[in-house]
Amino acid sequence: MLQDQPGPGADGKSIDRLVPRLAGLRDALRWMPPDVIARRSRAVLKGKTLELDMLFEPYTIDTDSFVVGPPDGPEASSFTQALILTYLHTADGTPDAGRWIGFRELPDGAFYHQAFQGYAADRLARQWGLEPAGFAEACQALGGYSVDLGDVGYRLRVLPRVDLAVVYWLGDDNLPSRASILFDANAPHYMVTDGLAILGSRLVDKLLR
């Protein structure tokens, strides 16, 4: 499981539980030709560096060390690196399915669907209630484009080959508004399910800002 926070060690000091996962991902990626990684993930290969955007922020990946960071910036957090390296390792080049699915339809997603709905899409409906204009403006500000879903729907690209649809159904005085986050059906070819949950939650964070 991807985790956002370090945990306590036996001596009471903080330890980074993602270190073994990062080491395994880096070892696996070193066996893959960088041009193959780039083609499958739609990252841009420039010399020995891969470039991609995740959640509207640019990152570079050194193809010798597979250390991830912002351009000309410090090394990214272990959590961010784990998300990006998991994406590069999982990506297999499968085309867009052209079909949206809910979280419950992802591998092992049914068990966590209710939790994901609560900490992701439900926050959007609580924020904008019966006035979805702010929701639309937030989606547009992140480069989303309108899709024919719900009363208001936008498609947003969170990784080069991972698109999410954020959908709003307007309620009334008797029925509250509701929102959903949908995934292109090809999403499991590019990210593990817990990673997709994190991407959905962080997308909501950005929309609410």
C-alpha positions as CSV (number, residue, x, y, z in Angstrom):
1,M,0.0,0.0,0.0
2,L,1.1,3.5,-0.8
3,Q,1.2,5.6,2.4
4,D,1.5,9.4,2.7
5,Q,3.0,9.5,6.2
6,P,6.1,7.9,7.8
7,G,5.6,5.6,10.7
8,P,7.4,5.2,14.1
9,G,10.4,2.9,14.3
10,A,11.3,0.6,17.2
11,D,13.4,3.4,18.7
12,G,10.6,5.9,18.4
13,K,12.1,7.7,15.5
14,S,10.3,8.3,12.3
15,I,11.0,5.8,9.5
16,D,10.0,6.0,5.8
17,R,8.1,2.9,5.1
18,L,8.3,3.6,1.3
19,V,12.1,3.1,1.1
20,P,11.8,-0.7,0.3
21,R,9.1,0.0,-2.2
22,L,11.1,2.7,-3.9
23,A,14.2,0.5,-4.0
24,G,12.2,-2.3,-5.7
25,L,10.6,0.0,-8.2
26,R,14.0,1.5,-9.1
27,D,15.6,-2.0,-9.6
28,A,12.7,-3.1,-11.8
29,L,12.8,0.1,-13.9
30,R,16.5,-0.2,-14.5
31,W,15.9,-3.3,-16.5
32,M,13.5,-1.5,-18.8
33,P,14.8,0.5,-21.8
34,P,14.0,4.2,-21.2
35,D,12.5,4.6,-24.6
36,V,10.1,1.8,-23.9
37,I,9.1,3.4,-20.6
38,A,8.6,6.7,-22.4
39,R,6.5,5.1,-25.1
40,R,4.2,3.2,-22.7
41,S,3.8,6.1,-20.2
42,R,3.9,9.1,-22.6
43,A,6.6,10.6,-20.6
44,V,9.1,12.7,-22.7
45,L,12.6,11.3,-22.9
46,K,15.3,13.9,-23.2
47,G,18.8,12.3,-23.1
48,K,18.8,10.4,-19.8
49,T,15.9,12.2,-18.3
50,L,12.2,11.5,-18.4
51,E,9.7,14.4,-18.0
52,L,6.1,14.2,-17.1
53,D,3.4,16.1,-15.3
54,M,1.5,14.6,-12.3
55,L,-1.5,16.5,-10.9
56,F,-0.5,19.6,-13.0
57,E,3.0,19.8,-11.6
58,P,6.2,19.0,-13.7
59,Y,8.7,16.3,-12.7
60,T,11.9,14.9,-14.0
61,I,13.2,11.3,-13.6
62,D,16.8,10.4,-14.0
63,T,17.0,7.1,-15.9
64,D,20.2,6.0,-14.2
65,S,19.1,6.5,-10.6
66,F,15.3,6.8,-11.1
67,V,15.3,9.6,-8.6
68,V,12.3,12.0,-9.1
69,G,12.1,15.7,-8.5
70,P,10.8,18.9,-9.9
71,P,12.9,20.5,-12.7
72,D,15.9,22.1,-11.2
73,G,14.5,21.4,-7.7
74,P,15.2,19.2,-4.8
75,E,14.4,15.5,-4.7
76,A,10.6,14.9,-4.4
77,S,9.1,13.3,-1.3
78,S,9.2,9.5,-1.1
79,F,5.4,9.5,-1.5
80,T,5.5,11.5,-4.7
81,Q,8.3,9.4,-6.1
82,A,6.5,6.2,-5.3
83,L,3.4,7.4,-7.2
84,I,5.4,8.4,-10.3
85,L,7.6,5.3,-10.3
86,T,4.6,3.1,-9.8
87,Y,3.0,4.7,-12.8
88,L,6.2,4.3,-15.0
89,H,6.5,0.6,-13.9
90,T,2.8,-0.2,-14.4
91,A,2.2,1.6,-17.7
92,D,1.9,-0.8,-20.6
93,G,0.7,1.4,-23.4
94,T,-2.9,0.2,-23.5
95,P,-5.1,2.7,-25.4
96,D,-7.9,4.7,-23.8
97,A,-10.9,2.5,-23.3
98,G,-13.3,5.4,-24.0
99,R,-15.5,4.2,-21.2
100,W,-15.8,5.6,-17.7
101,I,-16.0,3.3,-14.6
102,G,-16.5,4.0,-10.9
103,F,-14.0,3.2,-8.1
104,R,-15.9,0.1,-7.2
105,E,-15.1,-1.4,-10.7
106,L,-11.4,-1.1,-10.2
107,P,-9.5,-4.2,-9.0
108,D,-10.3,-4.6,-5.3
109,G,-12.2,-1.3,-5.5
110,A,-15.5,-2.5,-4.2
111,F,-14.3,-2.9,-0.7
112,Y,-12.9,0.6,-0.5
113,H,-15.5,2.4,-2.6
114,Q,-17.5,3.9,0.2
115,A,-14.4,5.3,1.9
116,F,-13.1,6.7,-1.3
117,Q,-16.4,8.4,-2.0
118,G,-16.3,10.0,1.5
119,Y,-12.8,11.4,1.4
120,A,-12.9,12.4,-2.3
121,A,-16.1,13.2,-4.2
122,D,-18.4,13.9,-1.3
123,R,-16.2,16.9,-0.3
124,L,-17.0,18.5,-3.6
125,A,-20.7,18.3,-3.1
126,R,-20.3,19.7,0.5
127,Q,-18.2,22.6,-0.8
128,W,-20.5,23.8,-3.6
129,G,-24.0,22.4,-2.7
130,L,-26.6,23.9,-5.0
131,E,-24.2,26.3,-6.7
132,P,-22.0,24.3,-9.0
133,A,-20.6,27.3,-10.8
134,G,-17.6,27.3,-8.5
135,F,-17.0,23.6,-9.2
136,A,-17.0,24.4,-13.0
137,E,-14.6,27.3,-12.5
138,A,-12.2,25.1,-10.4
139,C,-12.2,22.4,-13.1
140,Q,-11.5,24.9,-15.9
141,A,-8.7,26.5,-13.9
142,L,-6.9,23.1,-13.9
143,G,-7.3,22.7,-17.6
144,G,-10.3,20.4,-17.5
145,Y,-12.7,20.2,-20.4
146,S,-16.4,19.6,-20.4
147,V,-17.8,16.1,-20.8
148,D,-21.4,15.0,-21.2
149,L,-21.8,13.5,-17.7
150,G,-24.1,14.4,-14.9
151,D,-25.3,18.0,-14.7
152,V,-21.7,19.3,-14.9
153,G,-18.8,17.1,-15.8
154,Y,-15.1,17.7,-16.5
155,R,-12.3,15.5,-17.7
156,L,-8.9,16.2,-16.1
157,R,-5.5,14.6,-16.9
158,V,-3.6,13.7,-13.7
159,L,-0.8,11.7,-15.4
160,P,0.0,11.5,-19.1
161,R,-2.2,8.5,-19.6
162,V,-4.5,8.7,-16.6
163,D,-7.6,10.8,-17.0
164,L,-10.3,11.3,-14.4
165,A,-13.8,12.6,-14.8
166,V,-15.3,14.7,-12.0
167,V,-19.1,14.7,-12.2
168,Y,-21.6,16.9,-10.4
169,W,-25.3,16.2,-10.0
170,L,-27.2,19.2,-8.9
171,G,-29.7,18.6,-6.0
172,D,-32.6,20.7,-4.9
173,D,-34.2,21.9,-1.6
174,N,-35.1,18.3,-0.8
175,L,-32.2,16.3,-2.3
176,P,-28.6,17.2,-1.7
177,S,-26.2,17.6,-4.6
178,R,-23.7,14.7,-5.2
179,A,-20.5,14.2,-7.0
180,S,-18.5,11.3,-8.4
181,I,-15.0,10.7,-9.6
182,L,-14.8,8.3,-12.5
183,F,-11.8,6.6,-14.2
184,D,-11.2,5.6,-17.8
185,A,-11.5,1.8,-17.9
186,N,-7.8,1.5,-18.9
187,A,-6.7,3.1,-15.6
188,P,-5.5,-0.3,-14.0
189,H,-3.0,-0.5,-16.9
190,Y,-1.3,2.6,-15.5
191,M,-1.7,2.7,-11.8
192,V,-2.5,0.4,-8.9
193,T,-5.9,0.9,-7.2
194,D,-4.6,2.6,-4.0
195,G,-2.6,4.9,-6.2
196,L,-5.7,5.8,-8.2
197,A,-7.5,6.6,-4.9
198,I,-4.7,8.9,-3.9
199,L,-4.7,10.7,-7.3
200,G,-8.5,11.2,-6.9
201,S,-8.2,12.5,-3.4
202,R,-5.4,14.9,-4.3
203,L,-7.3,16.1,-7.4
204,V,-10.1,17.0,-5.0
205,D,-7.6,18.9,-2.8
206,K,-6.5,21.0,-5.8
207,L,-10.1,21.7,-6.9
208,L,-11.0,22.9,-3.4
209,R,-8.1,25.2,-3.3
